Amino acid sequence: SCGLSECIREAADRIGWEYKRGKLPLGRGVGLGTGAYYSGSRYVHDTSGAYVRLREDGSISLITGAPDIGQGSDTALAQIAAEEIGVRLEDVHVTSADSELAPVDEGAFASRVTFVAGNAVKLAAADARRQLVEKAADLLEVHPEDLRVRDGEVHVAGNPELGMTVAEAVTAIMKADGGGNILGRGNYVPDVEKLHPETGAGNISGAYSFGAQAAEVEVNPRTGRVNVLRMTAAIDCGRPLNPMAVEGQMEGSIAMGLGWALSEDFVRVEGRTLNASFLDYHIPRVENVPPMDVIIVETEDPLGPFGAKGMSEGSMLPTAPAVVNA
């Protein structure tokens, strides 16, 4: 899946490329940058596991080793589990990054969590759903393939009256002879080609995100000071599971990229850092960030959970090139 061409068109159209490129007054200009990033990097190995337990009150316990460090992965993984099983999002309770309870996960880096941990959660949820349907079919005396799970209810396809809630089904299964807990397990390892140690050839990720950004800047010809007037950004993250979270990460990444381009710099003399505090190391604040126009270009990645792939770090890459080109 690659939506780069559409990302370029969207970013350029929103900035007014056709009307502004080479036509603005002295000291003003527009520029474009593009980038691509992986969804997890299997330099050595990349794996993730998940457990999904169905409880007698109809809620779902999701246990994952993937840490949520503010990027919203707990919500995305809960969405994946809820969609795969057929329950409401609010019924899913997430326990993440507890290494005593959770199966192994590599961590929050390389934009890997939605793709790698998400696939593990989807597999675990599918395993739990399979167990639920098989045992509920015995209770209802129907074939498992005839059952559907939607909105927390298990019922016969085409006959919603013949069924029960997930809570009723799980409780009955626990009480039945030979019953027990419904615990789904999932583990995902991307099927990729490790880099060749001599040539560097290979493919370290199961999916790649793509993006383009356009900047309009004003440069003071006497001082050289650069003022970014506007940024437009388009990202191909596959199918966005949570569009609001995607837009928030894009905006944060643009702010980070602007600091990279214009203000952040380690000043060192003979090995000593002279600006080791936020008073002197200038990260953009809210008043330094220009108006942003963010666009999600939707594709469908065949290997991602429900078509999704990573995007957060990749949406920072085009920022500095766009500003420099402008």
N, C-alpha and C positions, 0 to 999 in steps of 0.2 A: 504494500500500500504506500503510495507516495502522492501527496497533494501539493508538492512544491510549486508547480506551475500555477495552480489556483491561488496559492498563498501570495505569490509574486503579483499576480493581477489584482488581488483584493487590496494588498498594502499600497500598491501604486495608485489604484483608483481612489482610495480614501484620502491619500495625501494630495491628490490633484496633479499627478505626475505630468500628464499630457499638457497641462496649462502652465505649469510652473518650471519644469526642467529647462534651464538655460534662459528663462524669460523673466526672472525676478530681478529687482534692482541690485546694485552693487552691495555686497555684504550679505546677501540672502541666497539660500540654495536649498535644494532637496537632494537626498541620497537614499540609496537602497542597499540593504544587506540581506544575506541569506545564511541559513545554517541547517545542520542536521545533527541528530544526537541519538544515541542508542537507548534501548529500554532494558537496561541491565547489561553488564559487560562480563562475559565469561572468560577472563584472561586465564584463570586457573579453574574455578568452578563457580557455579551460581545455582543455588537451590533454595526452595522454600517449602514448608509444610504447614498444614492447618488441620485443626479438629473442629467438627461441627456436631454439637449435641442437641437433640430435640428434647425439650423438657415437658413435663406433664401439664404445665399451665399454658402450653402453646408457644412459649418463647424459645428462642434459639441462642445457645451459647457458642460463640465463635472464638476459638483460641488460635492466635497467630503469633509468630515470633517477629513479625514485621513491626518496627517501631514507628509510631506517629509522633514526629518531632515538630508538628505544626502544619504539615502539608495536607492534612485531612485524609490520610490513608485509612484510618479507622472507619470513617464514613463510607469511603469508596468500597472497602472490603465488605462492610455490612450490606451495602447495596447489592453487591455481587451475590452474597449468600442469600439475601431475601429474594432476589429475582430467580435464582436457580431453584430454590426450594418451593417458592410460591407463597410466601408470607409477607407481612408488612415490614417496612424498614424499622419501625419502632419496636418490633418484636425481637430484633437481633441485638444481643448484648455482647460487646467485644472485650476480650482480654488480650492485650497485645504486649509484646516485648518482655514478658515474664519468662526468663530462661529456665526457671524451675518447672514451669507448667507447659510451656509451648514447645512445639517441635522447632527444629533449627531453621533459621532464616539469616541471610547474609547481612541484612541491615538496610538503612535508608541512604542509598547512594546510587549514582549512575541511573537515576530516574527509573528504577527497577521495580518498585513496590507494586504499582497497579498491574504491571504486566506479569511479573514472576510470582509475587505473593498472591495477586488476584487470580491467576490460573490455579494455584494450589487451593485457594478458598473455593473456587468454582468446582474443582474436583471433589473436595470434601463435602460440599453441599449436595452435589449430585449423588454421592455415595449415601448420604443420610436420606435424601429423598427416595432413592431406590429402596432402601430398607423400609421406609415409611409406607410406600405404595404396596410393596409385596405383602407386608403384614396386615395393612388395612384391607387389602383385597381378600385375605382369608376371613377377616371379620365380616365383610360385606358379602362374601361368597360370590365374588366376581373375578374376572381376569385382571391382573395388574395393569395390562395395557389399556384397559377401559377406564382407568381412573385418571383424574386431573387434580392438581393441587393449585388453588388460586385463592389469594386473599385470606389465607389461614384456614381454608376448608378443603377437605378431600371428598370428591364426589364423582359419580359416574358421568362420563362425557355425554352431554346432551340431556342429562337428568339430574339437575342440581339438588332435587329433593332427596335423592338416594345417596346419602353420604353423611359426613360428620365433620366437626371441626378438627384441626390438627391436635388441639389439646385433648379432645375426647378420644381421638385415635391413639395418641401416645399413652394416655392413661390406661386405656383398654389393653394395649399391647403389653404394658408393664404388668398388668394384673393377670394376663392370660398365661396358661400353662406354657412353659418354655419361652415366656416373654423376656423382658429385659430392656436395657437401655438402647437407644438408637444413637450411635456414635459414628459419624462419617469421618473418614480419613482421606487426606489428599496430599500429594507431594508432586512438585513440578520442577523439572530441570530442563532448561531450553536445549533443544536439539540443534546445536551450532557446531561450527568448525573452528577449533582453536587455532590461534595464530602460529604460523610456521616460524620456528625460532631464528631461521636465517633469512628468509625472504620477507617475513611479515605478512604474507598472504593468509587470508582466512576470513571468518565471519563470526564475530564474538557476541552477537546479539540476535535474538529472535525477531526483533522489530526495531524500526527507526522512525523517529518523528522528524518533521521538516517544518521550517518556518521562514518567513520573510518579514522584514520591517522597513519602514520608510520614515525618514526624519526630515523635518524642515528646521533649518538653523539660521541664526543671525550671527555674523562674525564682525566684531569691531575692527576695522582695518588699522586703527592706530594702536590698540592695545592687544589685539589678538584674542580678546575674550569671546568665548563661544556661548551663545544662549540658545538652547533648544526650545523652539516654539511649539512643536507638536510632534507626536510619535504615532504612527499607525503600525499595528502588528497583526499578522495572521499566522496561526499555528495549525498544523495537521497533527492531531493527537489520536487519530483513529476515530472511534466513536466516543464522544465525551460522556462519561458516566455521570459526572456532576458539573454541568456547564458553569455554574457560579464559582466553583472551586477552581476550574480551569482559568476563568477570567481573572480571578484574584491572583493566581500564581503568575499569570502573564504580566499583570501590572507590577507585582513585586519584582519579577525578573527584569523588566524594563528599568525600574529604578536602580536595581543592582548594576545593570549594564551601563547606565549613564554614569554612575560613580566610577566604574572601571574605565570608561572612556574619558572622563573630564576632570575628576577631582581626587580620586584615590591613588595614593603613591606612598610607598615606604621610603623614607629618607634615611639613608645610612651613611655613616662615616666611620671607616676603620672597624666595620663590624657592629657598630652600635646604632640602634634604631633611635632616631631623634624625634620621631612623632608617634610615640607608642600609646597615645590616648586619643579618644574620640574628639577632643578639643582640637587636635592638630591633624588627625587623619580624617579626611572629610568624606563621610558617607552622606549621600543626598538625603535631605529631610523633605517633609511634605511640600514645603514652599519652593523646593528646588526641582520638583517633578512637573513636567509640562502636561498639558492635556493629552490623554491617551485614548486611542480608538483601537480596541482589540476585537479580532474576528476569529471565530473558530471555523476552520475548514474541516468538514467531517468526511472521513474515509472509513473503510471497514477493514481492519486488519484481520486476516484469516486465522492468525494464531493467538490474538489477544482475547482476554475474557470479554465476551459480548462485543468484540471488535475493537477494544481499547488498547492503547499503548502509552508509554511514558511521554512527558512533555515538559516538566518543570525546568530543568537545567537547559534544555534545548531552546527554550523561549528567551534565554538571556544572550545566546550567541550572536544573533544578528544586530544587536543594539549598537555596539561600538562601531562595527563596520558601516552601518547606516549613517551614524553621526559623522564619522571620518569622511565618508564619500560626499555627504552634504557640504 
